[in-house]
């Protein structure tokens, strides 16, 4: 799979990183312009600093939406801390609202491999640490060997994040990431998987169920939060809500194309939510 290589550095002070989001500044900010014909433009400041979303993974939320709703923080913070440590940051200190107030060093070198931005202007990327052996601003072929050197792959092997795939990711890379996730799922006591209720069922009696107890796929969490903030705690209308949101995706095991997560979500006993397919069996369309 061909992706654009951009060399630069990561910074965390004054930002709110989580397990799949971090800030990056290219050595040459003009290289963002090389993505101009690949979909959405990357939003960045005058120095070129932009928000990255790590491709193919989803970490539990530390501050979702205007009300800053979080998932169980034990795993949300563990994923964030693992990403920052892997990149090379130490002595990371957080103040109010998950904002980093200090870190050593102030920046760490790294590089990204990307095909563009999401609808919010965040660069969607595979993330590498240290100096790249290649010059930036060029397209390179990304194979499984390169993928295994990225933070995206590493976080899946720790079991601290969920696989969440989009159509732009090449199938061979998706296959490798699926294998990494499934190995973590079967490893004794690995990461969040012993607590995961995505396919086994999570009891939802209100917002506190999601913030304090339920360890579930963040995409499902976000849909539940948005629904509960519009309605009463009853989940009776949640399938209809999902049908209206119309997430478009393909179920890999069957080849079925779907519009709406209601196709793979069921409610039992009026309070228990579960997905009928595992996250790695779904490939979502980009918005």
Secondary structure, DSSP 8 states (H G I E B T S, - for coil): -EEEEEEEEEE-TTS--BTTEEEEEESSGGGGGGGTTSSB---B-TT--EEEEETTEE---SSBTTTTB---HHHHHHHHHHHHHHHT-EEEEE-GGG-EEEEESSEEEEEEEEEEE-TTS-EEEEEEES--SS-SSEEEE--HHHHTTSHHHHHHHHT-SEE-EETTS-HHHHHHHHHHHHHHHHSTT-TTGGGB-TTT-EE-SSHHIIIII-B--HHHHHHHHHHHTTS-S--TTHHHHHHHH--EEEETTTTEEEESGGGSEEEETTTEEEESS-GGGEEE---
